[in-house]
Amino acid sequence: MSMTLTVGVLALQGAFLEHLILLKRAASHLQSHGVTTSFEFTEVRNVEQLSRCDALIIPGGESTTISLVAAESGLLEPLRDFVKVDRKPTWGTCAGLILLSEAANAIKKGGQDLIGGLDVRVNRNHFGRQVESFQADLDLPFLKSEESVSHEPFPGVFIRAPVVEKILPNVEGVQKGEQQMAQTVVAPSKSARDNHARQAMSSHVDVMGVLPGRLKKANAMGAEVNAGEEVGDIIAVKQGNVFGTSFHPELTADIRIHVWWLKQVLAAVGRTSVTKSE
């Protein structure tokens, strides 16, 4: 007998409908390749809807607006528990990556609330204003394991995109040092939950994607520059159950990352079921 997984998309603001469209296509793709699990996809606007979800996507949009509406809806604390205590699979794109970070800088006056879950510091609007948005072909190694999909470069859409500028140590109190930086906010640390969460969280942040450095790009276009060992910008990370991308897969017609992520959800839920039955 096949099970049904409920995957929510936080629908407070931003590109949540686009995620839902690609999730449905990704589920159809998986089922056409032998996956027997049924998926239910739902918009999440309140605590009751969130409580029914096995996994969640936080879409791109305005991170300040999303955090404000989440606070007004009483969703911030339940979201933190969903991510950091229940450790359910959660993916954030662009604004979602900002919200899932333990620290974020270049914050507007008045700040914003973060959910946390990724031991990284992000720089908001790293690539500039909306008029400076761009698309770039991305080489994402984690997609190359997908035998049933194309191995062409992934079309990365960057709109006022953040970038991961630092991997933070997975230690208690790391927020204090980050909070002393100008224009930087951190996810809240509440002793009982945070200690439990930090013990439960994976301590390792995996870099899942890098945008080639701009010096290398200029070099490839014929400019006489010494790119050296320039690493480039970190634009995708994963830490345990939490995945974040600077770019917007939902604004393309390419379902590969959604297919990959649903497989991650299936694996995570499977592990949880085994643990509970033991």
N, C-alpha and C positions, 0 to 999 in steps of 0.2 A: 504494500500500500504506500503510495507516494505521499510525501509531506508537502505542506504549503508554507513558504516563507513570506513574511511580510516585510517589504522594504519601503521605508518612508523617505520622502524628500521634504526637507524643511521648506515650507511654503509661505514664509513671512514677507519675502521680497526677493527679487532676482530671477534667475533663469531656471526656476524649478520645473516649469512645464517641459522645457527642452530636455531636461534630465529624464523625466518620465517617459518621453517619446523614445529616447535611446535605450532606456532600461527595458521597455517592452520589446523592442527589436532585438536586444541582446538576449533576452530570455527565450524568444522564439528561435534564435540561432542555437542556443545551448540545447533546447529541446529537440531541434532537428538533428543534433549530433549526439543524441542518446541520453541526455539528462532527464530524469523522470520527475524531478522536483517541480512543483507548481509555484509560481510567484504571484504575489499580490502586491501591487504598487499603489502607494497612497500618499496624498498630501498631508503634511503634519503642521498643524497650527495650534495645538493645545496639548496638555499633558496626557489626556486620555488617548489621543491618537498616537503619541510617542510611545506610550506604554505597550501598545500592540505591536511595535516594530521589532524585528530581529536585526535590522541593520538600518543605517541612515546615511543620506547624502545631504550635505550643507552646500547649497549652490553658490555660484558667483553672483555678485550684485554689489550692494553697498554694505560693507561689514559694519559700519557704525549704525546704519538703519536696522539691519538684522538684529544686532545685539540689543538695541533699544526696544524694538518690538518684542523680542524674546523676553526681556526683563519685564515689560508691561504685561505680557501674557503669562507670567509665572513659569516660564520655560527654562530659564538659565540654570537653576540648580538641578532640575531633572535632566537637562542635557549634560551637565557635568557628571552626574551619576551614570548616565547612559554610556558615556565615553570612558570615564576614568575608574568607575567602580564596577559596573556591570560588564565593562570591556566589550561592548557589542561593536561589530564592524562599522566604522564611520569613515566617510570620505568627504573631504572638503575641497572645493574648487575655487581658486582665486580668493574671494572674500571668505569662503569656508576655510581655506588654509590659514588665513589670518586668525579667524576665530578659534581654530584648533591649536594654535601655537601657544606655548607657555609665555612668550614675550613678543611684543610687536613695537616697533618704533616708527618714527615719522607720523605720529598720531596727531589728529586734529585737536585744537584747543577743546578742553572738556573731557577728552579721552573717550574710551569705550570699554565695555566688558568683554573679556575673553572667556572661552570655555576651557581651553587647555587640552592636553593629551599628547601633544608632540613636543619633545624637548628641543625646541628650536626657537631662535629669534628671527622674525621676519621683518623685512623693510617694506612698508606699504608703498604702493605706487612707485616701485623701484624703476620702472621703465618710462615714467613720465605721465603726462596727461593723456586723456582719452584720444586726442588728435594724434598722439604718437603711438597708438596701438598698431600692432603688426601681427603677421602670421609667419611662422618659421617651421621648416621641416625638422622634426625631432627624431633622434635615434634613441629609442627607449628599449634597453636590453630586456626588460621583463616581458615585453610583448613577443619576443622572438621564440619563447617557449610555446606560444599558441600555434599549434599545427594547423588548426582549421581556419585561420585568418591570414590576411596578407601580411607580408613582412616589409612592405613599403614604409618609408618614413611617416611618422604620424604628424598630421597638420596641427601644429600648436597655435592656438589663437590667444594672444596676449592683449588684454584690455586693462589699462591702469594696473598692471599685474604686480603682485608682491614677489619677493625673492627670498629664499632662505639664506640669510647672511652669516648665521652661526649655529652650529650644533651645540646645545647646552649639555652640561653633565647631568646625569640622572641622580641628583643628590638632593636631600632635604635642604631647603633654604636657598636654593639657587635663585629664586625670584628676588630676594633682597638685593643682591648685587645688580640685577638687571633693572630693578625699579629705580635705582639711583641715576640711571642714564637719562639725559634730557629727552623729552617727548617719547618716553617709553612706558608702556603699560604691561602688566603681567597678569597671568591667571591667578585667581585668589588661592591662598593656601589655608585650608581649614583643617586643623590638626587631625581629627579622627579620620575624616574621609581622605585627606591628602596622604597621610601616612599609609593607610590601607591601599590607596591607589598607587602610590609610588612603589610599594612592595610588589603589587600585582602587575604593574606596567612592564613591558619589555624595556630593558635598560639600554637597548641599542637602537639608534636611528639609522636606517638604511637609506642611502642616497639612491633614488630610483631613476632620476633623470637630470641631465645637465644641459643647459643651453650653451653651445660653443661660445667661448669668449669673443668679445667684439674685436679684439686685436687679431685673433685668428681669422675672423670673418673678413676683416679689412685686408689681411694678408692674402686670403684666397681670392679676393677681388683685384689683386694686383698692386696693392699699396705696399710700399717698402717699410715694413714694420717688423720688429723682432717680437713675435708672439711668445717665444720661449715655452715654458711649461704652464702657460695660463690655463687655469682649470675651467673657468667659465662660471655661469650662474646656476646654482642649484634650484631646480624648478619642480622637483617631485621628491617626496620623502615618505617613508613608511616606518612606523614604530608600533610593533605589535598589531593591535586591532585598528590602528588609525593610519589613514592614508591621506596625503595632501598633494595637490597640484597647483602650481601658479597659474596655469593656463586653463582654458575652457573647452574640454572635450565635448561638452554638451552643445556647443555652438558649431559643431561640424556634423557631417553625416557619417562619420567613422565610429563604429560601435566597438572597436577593439578593446579600449580601456574599460568600457562598461562590461563587456564579456569577461575580461580578466578579473574585474572586481567582483562580479557575481560569483565567479569560481572561488575567490577568496572568502566570500560570505558562506558559500556552501561548505568549504573546508572548516571554517571557524565554527559554524553551527554544529557540524558533525563532531568536532572535538568536544564542544560543550555537552552535547548529548551523551557522548561516551563517558565523560567525567561524571555527569550527574547519575548515570546508571551504575557506576562502579560501587 
